[in-house]
Amino acid sequence: MFRLLETAVRVEPLEGEGLTNVLHLVTLADGRKAVLRQPKVARDLPKFVVPGAPEVLAHNGRGDVLVEYVEGRTLAEALPVSEEVWRRVGEAFAKIHAIGLLHNDVNLHNIIVSEDAATLIDWDNPGLGNPLDELAAFEEHLYLHGTVLPQAFWTGYGSRPDPNLLRVHRIAGCVGWLASADWRQWEADRTLKPENLARVRNWRRLLAQWLADQLRTDLLAAEVAVLQHRERPEDRHEQSGPQHRQ
C-alpha cells in the first residue's frame, strides 16, 4: 500500500470508536508511531494542509492515509477532565477558526487530550463555514455523551457567543443531521459492532427528543426562519454533512 509501511516493525488493530474507518497502529523502524486509517468507502482527501493537524506521512487516491500518531486519550475516554484541559480544547478550536477554517467533523473521539495539550485529529473534511455551526455541533455531541461545554472551554476559545444564537445553529444542525443519510448507512453497515450500532440508534433517539423539547417552547422568529429554510446547514459546506460523522 505505502512504501513506508515496508519499514514497519509492528502493525496492530487500533481499538477506537470510529464508525467509518478501519484503524491500525503502526510502529515504524525508526521508532515513530503512526495510524493507518482506511475508510470503509473510498473518498477524496483534502487538497490542503491544516496548520497544527497531525502530519500526513502517506496517502493514496482511495483515501487511505498514514498519519502521525498523537499521544494521549480521546476526549470521550478522558472525561471528566480538568479545567486546564478544557481550556486547551477551546484554544484548539480558536486556532483553526481564527484562520477561517472548520474541522467539520467535531466529536469527542476526534480530539486527543493530555494534561498539557489538545489536538484535533481526523481532518477528512476541513472547509470554510460559520464557526457557530461547528461550536453548535460540538455542543450537541457533548449532549449525546451526557455532558455540556464548561466555561473553561470558552475561556480558552477567547469569547462566548450569544446562547440564543448558538441554540438557533444547533436546532438547524440537528434538523440537518436527522434528515441526513448517515443513519441509513450505519444501519446497513454489517461491519459495525453491535455496541456501536446501539450507540448510533440511541443518538438518533436523543436528538429527536432534544429537538422535540425545543419545539415545545416558544421559538424565536429567527429559529422559525432557519427551520423553514430549504437549504440544510450541511449544504453550506464543501462536503456533505461533515459536522456529525465519525
C-alpha positions as CSV (number, residue, x, y, z in Angstrom):
1,M,0.0,0.0,0.0
2,F,2.6,2.5,1.1
3,R,6.4,2.1,0.8
4,L,6.8,3.5,4.3
5,L,4.8,0.5,5.6
6,E,7.6,-1.8,4.4
7,T,9.7,-0.4,7.2
8,A,7.1,-1.2,9.9
9,V,8.2,-3.5,12.7
10,R,4.7,-3.8,14.1
11,V,1.1,-3.3,12.8
12,E,-1.8,-4.0,15.2
13,P,-5.5,-3.2,15.2
14,L,-6.3,0.0,17.0
15,E,-9.4,-0.1,19.1
16,G,-11.4,3.0,18.6
17,E,-15.0,4.4,18.3
18,G,-14.7,5.4,14.6
19,L,-17.8,4.5,12.6
20,T,-16.4,5.0,9.1
21,N,-12.7,3.9,9.2
22,V,-10.7,0.8,9.9
23,L,-7.7,1.8,12.2
24,H,-4.3,0.2,12.7
25,L,-1.4,1.4,15.0
26,V,1.9,1.2,13.1
27,T,5.4,1.2,14.6
28,L,8.0,2.2,12.1
29,A,11.6,1.0,12.0
30,D,12.8,4.4,13.3
31,G,10.6,4.1,16.4
32,R,7.9,6.5,15.2
33,K,4.3,5.6,15.7
34,A,1.6,6.2,13.1
35,V,-2.1,5.5,12.5
36,L,-3.2,3.8,9.3
37,R,-6.7,4.9,8.6
38,Q,-8.6,3.1,5.8
39,P,-12.1,4.4,5.0
40,K,-14.8,1.7,4.5
41,V,-15.9,3.7,1.4
42,A,-13.3,5.3,-0.9
43,R,-13.2,9.1,-0.7
44,D,-11.1,12.0,-1.6
45,L,-8.7,13.5,0.8
46,P,-8.5,17.3,1.5
47,K,-6.3,19.2,-1.0
48,F,-4.6,21.4,1.6
49,V,-2.6,21.0,4.8
50,V,-4.1,22.3,8.0
51,P,-1.7,24.0,10.4
52,G,-1.5,22.2,13.7
53,A,-3.0,19.0,12.4
54,P,-1.1,15.7,12.7
55,E,1.4,15.2,9.9
56,V,0.2,13.1,7.0
57,L,3.1,10.6,6.2
58,A,1.5,8.9,3.2
59,H,-1.8,8.8,1.3
60,N,-3.3,7.4,-1.8
61,G,-6.2,8.1,-4.2
62,R,-8.6,5.8,-2.4
63,G,-8.4,7.8,0.8
64,D,-6.2,5.6,2.8
65,V,-3.8,7.7,4.9
66,L,-0.8,7.1,7.2
67,V,-0.8,9.8,9.8
68,E,1.3,10.8,12.7
69,Y,0.2,9.2,16.0
70,V,-0.8,11.7,18.7
71,E,-0.1,10.6,22.3
72,G,-3.0,10.9,24.7
73,R,-6.6,9.8,25.0
74,T,-9.7,10.8,23.2
75,L,-11.8,13.3,25.0
76,A,-14.6,10.7,25.1
77,E,-12.2,8.3,27.0
78,A,-10.8,11.1,29.3
79,L,-14.0,12.6,30.6
80,P,-14.3,14.1,33.1
81,V,-11.3,16.4,32.5
82,S,-9.8,19.3,34.3
83,E,-10.5,23.0,33.5
84,E,-7.0,23.2,32.1
85,V,-7.7,20.5,29.5
86,W,-11.0,22.2,28.6
87,R,-9.1,25.5,28.1
88,R,-6.7,23.6,25.8
89,V,-9.6,22.3,23.8
90,G,-11.1,25.7,23.4
91,E,-7.7,27.0,22.3
92,A,-7.5,24.3,19.6
93,F,-10.9,25.3,18.2
94,A,-9.9,29.0,18.3
95,K,-6.7,28.4,16.4
96,I,-8.4,27.0,13.3
97,H,-11.4,29.3,13.4
98,A,-9.0,32.3,13.5
99,I,-7.6,31.3,10.1
100,G,-11.1,30.8,8.6
101,L,-11.3,27.0,8.7
102,L,-13.7,24.5,10.3
103,H,-12.8,20.9,11.2
104,N,-16.2,19.8,10.0
105,D,-16.3,16.6,12.0
106,V,-16.2,17.6,15.6
107,N,-16.9,15.0,18.1
108,L,-15.3,13.7,21.3
109,H,-13.5,10.9,19.5
110,N,-11.7,13.3,17.2
111,I,-9.9,15.3,20.0
112,I,-6.8,13.8,21.7
113,V,-6.0,15.3,25.1
114,S,-3.3,15.2,27.7
115,E,-2.6,17.4,30.7
116,D,-0.8,20.0,28.6
117,A,-2.2,19.6,25.0
118,A,-5.3,19.1,22.9
119,T,-5.2,18.1,19.2
120,L,-7.9,17.8,16.7
121,I,-7.5,14.7,14.5
122,D,-9.2,13.1,11.5
123,W,-9.0,16.0,9.1
124,D,-11.1,14.4,6.3
125,N,-13.5,17.3,5.7
126,P,-12.0,20.7,6.5
127,G,-13.6,23.7,4.9
128,L,-15.0,27.1,5.2
129,G,-18.1,28.0,7.1
130,N,-19.6,29.6,10.1
131,P,-17.8,28.8,13.3
132,L,-21.2,28.8,15.1
133,D,-22.2,25.7,13.1
134,E,-19.1,23.9,14.5
135,L,-19.5,25.1,18.0
136,A,-23.2,24.0,18.0
137,A,-22.3,20.6,16.6
138,F,-19.7,20.1,19.3
139,E,-22.2,21.2,22.0
140,E,-24.6,18.6,20.5
141,H,-22.1,15.8,20.6
142,L,-21.3,16.6,24.3
143,Y,-25.0,16.4,24.9
144,L,-25.1,12.9,23.4
145,H,-22.3,11.9,25.8
146,G,-24.2,13.3,28.8
147,T,-22.3,16.5,29.4
148,V,-22.1,20.2,28.5
149,L,-19.5,22.7,27.4
150,P,-18.0,24.3,30.6
151,Q,-16.9,27.9,31.0
152,A,-13.3,26.8,30.8
153,F,-13.8,25.9,27.1
154,W,-15.0,29.4,26.3
155,T,-12.1,30.9,28.3
156,G,-9.7,29.0,26.0
157,Y,-11.7,29.9,23.0
158,G,-11.5,33.6,23.8
159,S,-15.2,34.5,23.6
160,R,-18.6,33.1,24.1
161,P,-21.4,33.5,21.5
162,D,-24.9,34.5,22.5
163,P,-26.6,31.4,23.8
164,N,-29.8,32.0,21.9
165,L,-27.9,32.4,18.6
166,L,-25.9,29.2,19.3
167,R,-29.2,27.5,20.0
168,V,-30.5,28.5,16.6
169,H,-27.5,26.9,14.9
170,R,-27.9,23.8,17.0
171,I,-31.5,23.4,16.0
172,A,-30.6,23.9,12.4
173,G,-27.8,21.4,12.6
174,C,-29.9,18.9,14.5
175,V,-32.6,19.0,11.8
176,G,-29.9,18.6,9.1
177,W,-28.4,15.6,10.8
178,L,-31.7,13.8,11.5
179,A,-32.6,14.3,7.8
180,S,-29.2,13.0,6.5
181,A,-28.3,9.6,5.1
182,D,-25.9,8.8,8.0
183,W,-28.5,6.7,9.9
184,R,-29.4,4.5,6.9
185,Q,-25.7,4.0,6.1
186,W,-25.0,2.9,9.7
187,E,-28.0,0.6,9.7
188,A,-26.7,-1.1,6.5
189,D,-23.1,-1.4,7.6
190,R,-22.6,-5.0,8.5
191,T,-19.1,-4.4,9.9
192,L,-20.4,-2.2,12.8
193,K,-20.1,-3.8,16.2
194,P,-23.4,-4.3,17.9
195,E,-22.5,-1.8,20.7
196,N,-21.7,0.8,18.0
197,L,-24.9,0.2,16.2
198,A,-26.8,0.5,19.5
199,R,-24.9,3.8,20.2
200,V,-25.9,5.5,17.0
201,R,-29.5,4.3,17.4
202,N,-29.5,5.9,20.9
203,W,-28.0,9.1,19.4
204,R,-30.9,9.4,17.0
205,R,-33.4,8.9,19.8
206,L,-31.7,11.5,21.9
207,L,-31.5,14.0,19.0
208,A,-35.2,13.6,18.2
209,Q,-36.1,14.0,21.8
210,W,-33.9,17.2,22.2
211,L,-35.4,18.7,19.1
212,A,-39.0,17.9,20.2
213,D,-38.2,19.6,23.5
214,Q,-37.1,22.7,21.7
215,L,-40.2,22.8,19.5
216,R,-42.4,22.6,22.6
217,T,-41.1,26.0,23.6
218,D,-41.8,29.4,22.1
219,L,-39.5,29.8,19.1
220,L,-37.7,33.0,18.3
221,A,-38.6,34.4,14.9
222,A,-35.0,33.7,13.8
223,E,-35.4,30.0,14.7
224,V,-38.6,29.7,12.6
225,A,-36.8,31.2,9.7
226,V,-34.0,28.7,10.0
227,L,-36.3,25.7,10.3
228,Q,-38.4,26.8,7.3
229,H,-35.4,27.4,5.1
230,R,-35.0,24.8,2.4
231,E,-31.2,24.8,2.5
232,R,-29.9,22.3,5.1
233,P,-27.0,23.6,7.2
234,E,-24.5,21.0,5.9
235,D,-25.2,22.0,2.3
236,R,-23.4,25.3,3.1
237,H,-20.1,23.3,3.4
238,E,-17.9,22.0,0.7
239,Q,-18.5,18.4,2.0
240,S,-22.0,17.0,2.5
241,G,-22.9,16.6,6.2
242,P,-19.4,16.5,7.7
243,Q,-20.3,18.1,11.1
244,H,-21.6,14.9,12.7
245,R,-19.8,12.0,11.1
246,Q,-17.2,9.9,12.9
